[in-house]
C-alpha cells in the first residue's frame, strides 16, 4: 500500500488549491473544533463541534492567532462591527467552562471589539430580576467573569440603552431556539439553525465523506483511509428489546463493511464501532461496541447513558460509526488530537488525554486532561506537547475539510427551515 502521507507531500500544491476553492465563502464556521483520531493505518475526523468550549486549552501564540483571525472573520460578516454579545451555556457552576468563556471574551476584546457575555439563566432565574445587571463568577483559574441576563440585555437594547452589531453563540441550543434569540434582530453566528435541536452528526459526516472522496481522488488512494464508515438508526427506544435487535442488525452489517476494508488493506486489528446519539456533544450518549451482540445485551447503565443526552433530551436517533483507535500516548495516558479553527484558519489545538481509557474508547469523558499542542516548534514555546509537522499537516487538511463540510451542512439546515 502506498504511503498516503508521501502522496500528500507530492500533491501538496494541488491539495491546497482544492481546499481554497472550497473555502471561498464568508459563511465558513465562525469557529470550530475538530476531533481527529489517528490509528496509524488511517486518520479520520470523528467529531466536529460548532460551539467549541476549550479556548482555555490553546497555547499562548495560538491565542495570538485567534485574535487576528476573529477580527478578520467578524468584519467580513458584519462590516463596521464594534459591539459583540457572547451568548454562553448556562454552566454557571462549571468553572472550566467559565474559563473557556473568559478566554474567548478576552480574545474578542483584544481583537478590538467591546464585548459582554450573557446567558438565558433559566436554571437560575433569580439573576434575571430587575436591578441585577449581572452575576460575577470565578473561573477554574481564579479569574472572574461577569455573566449578564440575556433577557435584560435585550430589554436594554429595545430601550436604546445598549447596542450590539453581532451575537456570537457559544451555546449549542440543545433544547431548541429560545424566543429571545429569534426576536433579537441582530446577526447571529454560528447560525441558530446549527444547534443540536436540528443538527445531525450523520449529515455532517455525509458532507465530510463527499469531500474526502474528492481529496482521495487527488491522492489516488482509498477515501476510507481518511474517513469512517457509518449508518443511522432512527425512531429507536433503546429500552425496547425489539428496537435494540434492529440496531444490532444494522451494527452487524456495519461490522462486515469495516472488516472488508480491514481485509482489503491487510489490517490485522479487530474492528469496533461507536454507538452514539446522532445529535449532541460533550462526549455524552456514547458507548463502544466490540461485537453487535453487545447491543442486544446492553445493561441498564449503558441504556440510561444512551437514552438521554445533554439537558435530559431523549435520544431516538443513533449513529453507528466505525471506531478509530488512537496511536497517541502522553505521560502514560491515551490521547487524541483536537484542532481549533476560526473561519477554517488554524488557531492551535491540544491533545485530549485520559488515563482511565484505552486506545479504543471515548476519551471525552470523566478523567480527561489536556496538553497544548505546538505544530510549530520554534513559535509555540509555551506548549507542553509537540507534533511532527508532516503528520500534523494531515490533521490540518482533515480539519479544513470538516469546516467546509460544516458550512455545507449549515447551508442545508437553513434552506430546510425556510
C-alpha positions as CSV (number, residue, x, y, z in Angstrom):
1,X,0.0,0.0,0.0
2,X,1.4,3.4,-1.0
3,X,2.1,5.8,1.9
4,X,-0.7,8.4,1.9
5,X,1.5,10.9,3.7
6,X,4.1,10.7,1.0
7,X,1.3,11.2,-1.6
8,X,0.1,14.3,0.3
9,X,3.6,15.7,0.2
10,X,3.9,15.2,-3.6
11,X,0.4,16.7,-4.2
12,X,0.5,19.5,-1.7
13,X,0.1,22.4,-4.1
14,X,-2.9,20.7,-5.8
15,X,-4.5,19.9,-2.4
16,X,-4.2,23.4,-1.1
17,X,-5.6,24.8,-4.3
18,X,-8.6,22.5,-4.0
19,X,-9.1,23.5,-0.3
20,X,-9.0,27.2,-1.2
21,X,-11.5,26.7,-4.0
22,X,-13.9,25.1,-1.5
23,X,-13.3,27.7,1.2
24,X,-14.3,30.8,-0.9
25,X,-17.2,31.8,1.4
26,X,-17.9,34.3,4.2
27,X,-20.1,31.6,5.8
28,X,-17.4,29.1,6.8
29,X,-17.9,28.3,10.5
30,X,-17.0,31.3,12.6
31,X,-15.2,28.9,14.9
32,X,-15.0,25.1,15.2
33,X,-13.1,22.3,17.0
34,X,-12.4,19.1,15.2
35,X,-11.5,15.7,16.9
36,X,-9.1,13.6,14.8
37,X,-8.3,10.0,15.6
38,X,-5.1,8.5,14.1
39,X,-4.8,4.7,14.1
40,X,-1.6,4.6,12.2
41,X,-3.2,2.8,9.3
42,X,-5.8,5.6,8.9
43,X,-6.7,9.0,10.2
44,X,-10.2,10.5,10.3
45,X,-12.4,13.2,11.8
46,X,-14.7,11.6,14.4
47,X,-16.5,14.8,15.7
48,X,-16.9,18.4,14.7
49,X,-18.1,21.0,17.2
50,X,-19.5,24.3,16.0
51,X,-19.7,25.7,19.6
52,X,-16.2,24.8,20.9
53,X,-15.7,25.1,24.7
54,X,-11.9,24.7,25.1
55,X,-10.3,28.0,24.2
56,X,-8.6,27.9,27.6
57,X,-6.6,24.9,26.4
58,X,-5.0,26.8,23.5
59,X,-1.3,27.8,23.6
60,X,-0.2,31.4,24.0
61,X,0.6,32.0,20.4
62,X,-2.4,30.1,19.2
63,X,-4.5,32.7,21.1
64,X,-2.5,35.5,19.4
65,X,-3.5,34.0,16.0
66,X,-7.1,33.7,17.2
67,X,-7.2,37.5,17.9
68,X,-6.1,38.2,14.4
69,X,-8.5,35.8,12.7
70,X,-11.5,36.6,14.9
71,X,-11.2,40.3,13.9
72,X,-11.0,39.4,10.2
73,X,-13.9,36.9,10.5
74,X,-16.2,39.3,12.3
75,X,-15.6,42.2,10.0
76,X,-16.2,40.0,6.9
77,X,-19.6,39.0,8.3
78,X,-20.6,42.3,9.9
79,X,-18.6,45.3,8.4
80,X,-18.2,48.1,10.9
81,X,-19.0,45.9,13.9
82,X,-17.9,47.4,17.2
83,X,-20.1,45.7,19.9
84,X,-20.4,42.0,20.4
85,X,-22.6,39.9,22.7
86,X,-21.5,36.4,23.6
87,X,-24.3,34.0,24.5
88,X,-22.9,31.3,26.7
89,X,-24.1,28.0,28.0
90,X,-25.8,28.1,31.4
91,X,-23.0,26.2,33.1
92,X,-22.5,28.9,35.8
93,X,-21.2,26.2,38.1
94,X,-18.8,24.6,35.6
95,X,-15.6,26.6,36.4
96,X,-13.6,25.3,33.4
97,X,-16.4,26.2,31.0
98,X,-16.4,29.7,32.6
99,X,-12.6,29.9,32.0
100,X,-13.3,29.0,28.3
101,X,-15.7,31.8,28.1
102,X,-13.3,34.2,29.8
103,X,-10.6,33.4,27.3
104,X,-13.0,33.7,24.4
105,X,-14.2,37.1,25.6
106,X,-10.6,38.2,26.1
107,X,-9.7,37.1,22.5
108,X,-12.6,39.1,21.1
109,X,-11.8,42.2,23.2
110,X,-8.1,42.1,22.2
111,X,-9.3,41.9,18.6
112,X,-10.7,45.4,19.1
113,X,-14.4,44.9,20.0
114,X,-16.5,45.8,23.0
115,X,-17.8,42.6,24.5
116,X,-20.4,41.4,27.0
117,X,-21.2,37.8,27.9
118,X,-24.8,36.7,28.7
119,X,-26.9,33.6,29.0
120,X,-30.5,32.7,29.4
121,X,-30.2,31.8,33.1
122,X,-33.3,29.7,33.1
123,X,-31.7,27.4,35.7
124,X,-31.0,30.4,38.0
125,X,-33.8,32.9,37.2
126,X,-33.0,35.0,40.2
127,X,-30.2,36.5,38.2
128,X,-32.7,38.0,35.8
129,X,-34.6,40.1,38.3
130,X,-34.8,43.8,37.6
131,X,-31.9,45.7,39.1
132,X,-29.5,42.8,39.0
133,X,-27.4,43.6,35.9
134,X,-25.0,40.6,36.1
135,X,-23.5,37.9,38.3
136,X,-19.8,37.9,38.8
137,X,-18.4,34.3,38.9
138,X,-14.9,32.8,39.5
139,X,-13.4,30.6,36.8
140,X,-11.2,27.5,37.4
141,X,-8.1,29.6,37.4
142,X,-9.4,32.0,40.0
143,X,-10.1,34.8,37.4
144,X,-13.5,36.5,37.4
145,X,-16.1,36.9,34.7
146,X,-19.4,38.8,34.5
147,X,-22.4,36.9,33.1
148,X,-25.4,39.0,32.2
149,X,-29.0,38.0,31.8
150,X,-29.8,37.8,28.1
151,X,-33.4,38.9,28.6
152,X,-32.4,42.1,30.4
153,X,-29.8,42.8,27.8
154,X,-32.4,42.6,25.1
155,X,-34.7,45.0,27.1
156,X,-31.8,47.4,27.3
157,X,-31.3,47.1,23.5
158,X,-35.0,47.8,22.9
159,X,-34.9,50.8,25.3
160,X,-31.9,52.2,23.4
161,X,-29.6,51.8,26.4
162,X,-27.3,49.2,24.7
163,X,-26.4,48.4,21.1
164,X,-24.8,45.3,19.6
165,X,-24.0,44.6,16.0
166,X,-23.3,40.8,16.4
167,X,-24.2,37.9,18.7
168,X,-21.7,35.1,18.9
169,X,-23.2,31.8,20.2
170,X,-21.2,29.6,22.5
171,X,-24.4,27.7,23.4
172,X,-25.4,24.7,21.2
173,X,-29.1,25.2,21.7
174,X,-29.8,21.5,22.5
175,X,-33.3,22.3,23.8
176,X,-34.3,24.5,20.9
177,X,-34.1,28.1,19.8
178,X,-35.3,30.4,22.6
179,X,-37.8,33.1,21.5
180,X,-35.4,35.8,22.9
181,X,-32.9,34.7,20.2
182,X,-35.5,34.6,17.4
183,X,-36.6,38.1,18.4
184,X,-33.1,39.7,18.7
185,X,-32.9,41.2,15.2
186,X,-29.1,41.1,15.5
187,X,-26.9,38.9,13.2
188,X,-26.0,35.6,15.0
189,X,-23.0,33.4,14.3
190,X,-22.9,30.4,14.3
191,X,-26.4,30.1,12.8
192,X,-29.1,29.4,15.2
193,X,-30.1,26.5,12.8
194,X,-26.7,24.9,13.6
195,X,-27.7,23.9,17.2
196,X,-28.3,20.3,18.2
197,X,-32.1,20.9,18.1
198,X,-31.9,20.3,14.4
199,X,-28.3,19.3,13.5
200,X,-27.4,15.6,12.9
201,X,-23.9,14.2,13.0
202,X,-24.7,11.8,10.2
203,X,-25.5,14.7,7.9
204,X,-22.2,16.3,8.8
205,X,-20.3,13.1,8.1
206,X,-22.1,12.7,4.8
207,X,-20.8,16.1,3.6
208,X,-17.4,15.2,5.0
209,X,-17.3,11.8,3.2
210,X,-18.2,13.6,-0.1
211,X,-15.3,16.0,0.3
212,X,-12.9,13.3,1.4
213,X,-13.8,11.3,-1.7
214,X,-12.6,14.3,-3.8
215,X,-9.5,14.6,-1.7
216,X,-8.7,10.9,-2.1
217,X,-9.1,11.2,-5.8
218,X,-6.3,13.8,-5.9
219,X,-4.1,11.4,-4.0
220,X,-5.4,8.4,-5.9
221,X,-5.9,6.5,-2.7
222,X,-8.9,4.8,-1.0
223,X,-11.0,7.6,0.7
224,X,-11.6,5.1,3.6
225,X,-8.1,5.9,4.8
226,X,-9.3,9.4,5.8
227,X,-13.0,8.7,6.8
228,X,-15.2,6.5,8.8
229,X,-18.0,4.1,7.7
230,X,-21.3,4.7,9.4
231,X,-25.0,4.0,9.4
232,X,-28.0,5.6,11.1
233,X,-30.9,4.0,13.0
234,X,-34.0,6.2,13.7
235,X,-37.1,6.1,15.9
236,X,-35.4,3.8,18.4
237,X,-36.4,3.3,22.1
238,X,-33.1,2.0,23.5
239,X,-35.0,0.3,26.3
240,X,-37.1,-1.9,23.9
241,X,-35.7,-5.3,23.0
242,X,-37.2,-5.2,19.5
243,X,-35.5,-1.8,18.8
244,X,-32.1,-3.0,20.1
245,X,-32.5,-6.0,17.8
246,X,-33.0,-3.7,14.8
247,X,-29.9,-1.7,15.9
248,X,-27.9,-4.9,16.3
249,X,-28.7,-6.0,12.8
250,X,-27.5,-2.6,11.4
251,X,-24.4,-2.9,13.5
252,X,-23.7,-6.4,12.2
253,X,-23.9,-5.1,8.6
254,X,-21.5,-2.2,9.5
255,X,-19.0,-4.6,11.1
256,X,-19.0,-6.6,7.8
257,X,-18.3,-3.5,5.8
258,X,-15.5,-2.4,8.1
259,X,-14.0,-5.9,8.2
260,X,-14.0,-5.9,4.3
261,X,-11.9,-2.7,4.4
262,X,-9.5,-4.2,7.0
263,X,-9.1,-7.3,4.8
264,X,-8.5,-5.1,1.7
265,X,-5.8,-3.1,3.4
266,X,-4.3,-6.1,5.3
267,X,-5.1,-4.8,8.8
268,X,-4.9,-7.4,11.5
269,X,-6.7,-5.5,14.2
270,X,-10.3,-6.2,15.2
271,X,-12.9,-3.7,14.1
272,X,-15.2,-2.0,16.6
273,X,-17.9,0.7,16.3
274,X,-19.0,3.7,18.4
275,X,-22.7,3.9,19.2
276,X,-23.7,7.5,19.8
277,X,-26.7,9.8,19.7
278,X,-26.9,11.4,16.2
279,X,-27.2,14.8,18.0
280,X,-25.3,16.2,21.0
281,X,-21.9,16.9,22.3
282,X,-19.6,16.8,25.3
283,X,-19.0,13.0,24.8
284,X,-22.4,12.2,26.1
285,X,-24.6,9.3,25.0
286,X,-21.6,7.3,23.7
287,X,-21.0,3.5,24.0
288,X,-18.2,1.4,22.4
289,X,-19.3,-1.8,20.8
290,X,-16.8,-4.6,20.1
291,X,-19.5,-7.1,18.9
292,X,-23.0,-6.5,17.6
293,X,-24.5,-8.8,20.2
294,X,-23.5,-6.3,22.9
295,X,-26.3,-4.0,21.7
296,X,-29.0,-6.6,22.5
297,X,-27.4,-7.2,25.9
298,X,-26.8,-3.6,26.9
299,X,-27.1,-3.2,30.7
300,X,-29.3,-0.6,32.3
301,X,-26.4,1.8,33.0
302,X,-25.4,1.8,29.3
303,X,-29.1,2.1,28.2
304,X,-29.5,5.1,30.5
305,X,-26.4,6.7,29.1
306,X,-27.7,6.4,25.6
307,X,-31.4,7.1,26.4
308,X,-30.8,10.8,27.3
309,X,-28.2,13.4,26.4
310,X,-27.5,16.9,27.4
311,X,-30.3,18.7,29.2
312,X,-32.1,15.3,29.6
313,X,-33.1,15.3,25.9
314,X,-34.5,12.0,24.8
315,X,-32.4,10.2,22.1
316,X,-34.3,8.3,19.5
317,X,-31.9,8.6,16.5
318,X,-28.5,7.0,16.7
319,X,-25.3,7.0,14.7
320,X,-23.3,3.8,14.4
321,X,-19.8,4.9,13.5
322,X,-16.6,3.0,12.7
323,X,-14.3,3.2,15.6
324,X,-10.8,4.5,15.1
325,X,-8.2,3.5,17.7
326,X,-5.6,6.1,18.6
327,X,-1.9,5.6,18.5
328,X,-1.0,8.5,20.8
329,X,0.1,8.2,24.4
330,X,1.5,11.0,26.6
331,X,2.6,10.5,30.2
332,X,1.1,7.0,30.1
333,X,-2.3,8.4,29.0
334,X,-4.1,7.6,25.9
335,X,-4.5,10.7,23.7
336,X,-6.3,12.1,20.7
337,X,-5.9,15.3,18.6
338,X,-8.2,18.3,18.8
339,X,-7.8,21.1,16.3
340,X,-9.3,24.6,16.8
341,X,-10.1,26.9,13.8
342,X,-11.6,30.3,13.2
343,X,-13.1,30.6,9.8
344,X,-11.0,27.5,8.9
345,X,-7.8,29.2,10.0
346,X,-5.7,27.2,12.5
347,X,-5.5,28.8,16.0
348,X,-3.9,25.8,17.7
349,X,-5.1,22.7,19.4
350,X,-4.4,20.2,22.1
351,X,-4.3,16.5,23.0
352,X,-7.2,15.2,24.9
353,X,-5.8,12.7,27.3
354,X,-7.5,10.1,29.6
355,X,-5.6,7.8,31.9
356,X,-8.7,5.7,32.6
357,X,-9.4,4.8,29.0
358,X,-7.9,2.5,26.3
359,X,-6.9,3.4,22.8
360,X,-10.4,2.2,21.6
361,X,-12.5,4.2,24.0
362,X,-14.2,7.6,24.2
363,X,-11.6,10.0,25.8
364,X,-14.1,12.9,26.1
365,X,-15.3,11.6,29.4
366,X,-14.6,11.8,33.2
367,X,-10.9,11.9,33.9
368,X,-9.8,13.7,30.8
369,X,-6.9,16.2,30.8
370,X,-5.3,18.3,28.1
371,X,-1.9,19.1,26.7
372,X,-1.5,22.1,24.5
373,X,-0.2,21.2,21.0
374,X,2.5,23.0,19.1
375,X,2.6,22.5,15.4
376,X,5.4,25.0,15.0
377,X,8.3,24.1,17.4
378,X,10.0,27.5,17.2
379,X,6.9,29.6,17.7
380,X,4.6,27.9,20.2
381,X,7.0,27.9,23.1
382,X,4.5,27.6,25.9
383,X,3.1,24.3,24.8
384,X,3.8,21.0,26.6
385,X,3.5,18.7,23.5
386,X,5.0,19.0,20.1
387,X,3.9,17.2,16.9
388,X,5.6,16.0,13.8
389,X,4.8,18.8,11.2
390,X,4.2,16.4,8.3
391,X,1.7,14.4,10.2
392,X,0.1,17.5,11.7
393,X,-0.4,18.8,8.2
394,X,-2.7,15.8,7.5
395,X,-4.8,16.7,10.6
396,X,-5.0,20.3,9.3
397,X,-6.2,19.2,5.9
398,X,-8.8,16.9,7.5
399,X,-9.9,19.7,9.9
400,X,-10.3,22.2,7.0
401,X,-12.4,19.5,5.1
402,X,-14.6,19.2,8.3
403,X,-15.0,23.0,8.3
404,X,-16.1,23.0,4.7
405,X,-18.5,20.1,5.4
406,X,-20.0,22.1,8.3
407,X,-20.5,25.1,6.0
408,X,-22.5,22.9,3.6
409,X,-24.4,21.3,6.4
410,X,-25.5,24.6,7.9
411,X,-26.5,26.0,4.5
412,X,-28.7,23.0,4.1
413,X,-30.2,23.3,7.6
414,X,-31.1,27.0,6.8
415,X,-32.6,26.0,3.5
416,X,-34.7,23.3,5.1
417,X,-36.0,25.8,7.7
418,X,-37.4,28.1,5.1
